Each structure stands twice: as C-alpha cells, then as structure tokens.
C-alpha cells in the first residue's frame, strides 16, 4: 500500500495509489468525524461491488454499512459524501467481483469543523 496524507486547515485527505483489485481488499483510515467523502477512481472495465463502512471509536474491528453497497460497472470517478454519521474509522472495501479485475484507486477526505 502506498498511502499519502495531506493536511489542510479543516480537512485531511487520505489517498491510496495502490489499486484495490480483489474481493476483500480494503482502504481504511482514522476519522473521528461525522463528515467525510469517499472518492473512488475506477480505471478498468470490471464490474464489482464496493461497501462504504464505518466503525465507532473503541470498536475498530466492528464495521457497519454507512450506505447501501455500490455497484461499479464502468471506468470513471465516483464520489459519495456523508454528514451526521460519527465514525472512529471509515473504509471502502471490495465486497465481490462479478466480472473482470477491479482497478480501484480510493481517496477519503475527512472534514472537521
């Protein structure tokens, strides 16, 4: 994994340049906020399902769905923003692969007041 972290006045950007490429590949970051965005860049022609999940502080191994799973079936940029859902950690995870080999480059931006 090749994660870079950029810190700004009210945000922290976490970027993973090593693509997620198989079921159960994950990218998770410390959050401690209720305001975050997942940016997912898919460059392949695969069809796969991604889960966007969170854990509460003190329960880092117990993850819960933030939203319904997302099916990605074409190359492109996808973004999903959430507010009002406090999380200690957030992650994106490839749940399953229907066809092809995923090439998913995730970025998670956490905002603070």
C-alpha positions, 0 to 999 in steps of 0.5 A, spaced: 500 500 500 502 506 498 498 511 502 499 519 502 496 524 507 495 531 506 493 536 511 489 542 510 486 547 515 479 543 516 480 537 512 485 531 511 485 527 505 487 520 505 489 517 498 491 510 496 495 509 489 495 502 490 489 499 486 484 495 490 483 489 485 480 483 489 474 481 493 476 483 500 481 488 499 480 494 503 482 502 504 481 504 511 483 510 515 482 514 522 476 519 522 473 521 528 468 525 524 461 525 522 463 528 515 467 525 510 467 523 502 469 517 499 472 518 492 473 512 488 477 512 481 475 506 477 480 505 471 478 498 468 472 495 465 470 490 471 464 490 474 464 489 482 461 491 488 464 496 493 461 497 501 462 504 504 463 502 512 464 505 518 466 503 525 465 507 532 471 509 536 473 503 541 470 498 536 475 498 530 474 491 528 466 492 528 464 495 521 457 497 519 454 499 512 454 507 512 450 506 505 447 501 501 453 497 497 455 500 490 455 497 484 461 499 479 460 497 472 464 502 468 471 506 468 470 513 471 470 517 478 465 516 483 464 520 489 459 519 495 459 524 501 456 523 508 454 528 514 451 526 521 454 519 521 460 519 527 465 514 525 472 512 529 474 509 522 471 509 515 473 504 509 471 502 502 472 495 501 471 490 495 465 486 497 465 481 490 467 481 483 462 479 478 466 480 472 473 482 470 479 485 475 477 491 479 482 497 478 480 501 484 484 507 486 480 510 493 481 517 496 477 519 503 477 526 505 475 527 512 472 534 514 472 537 521 469 543 523 
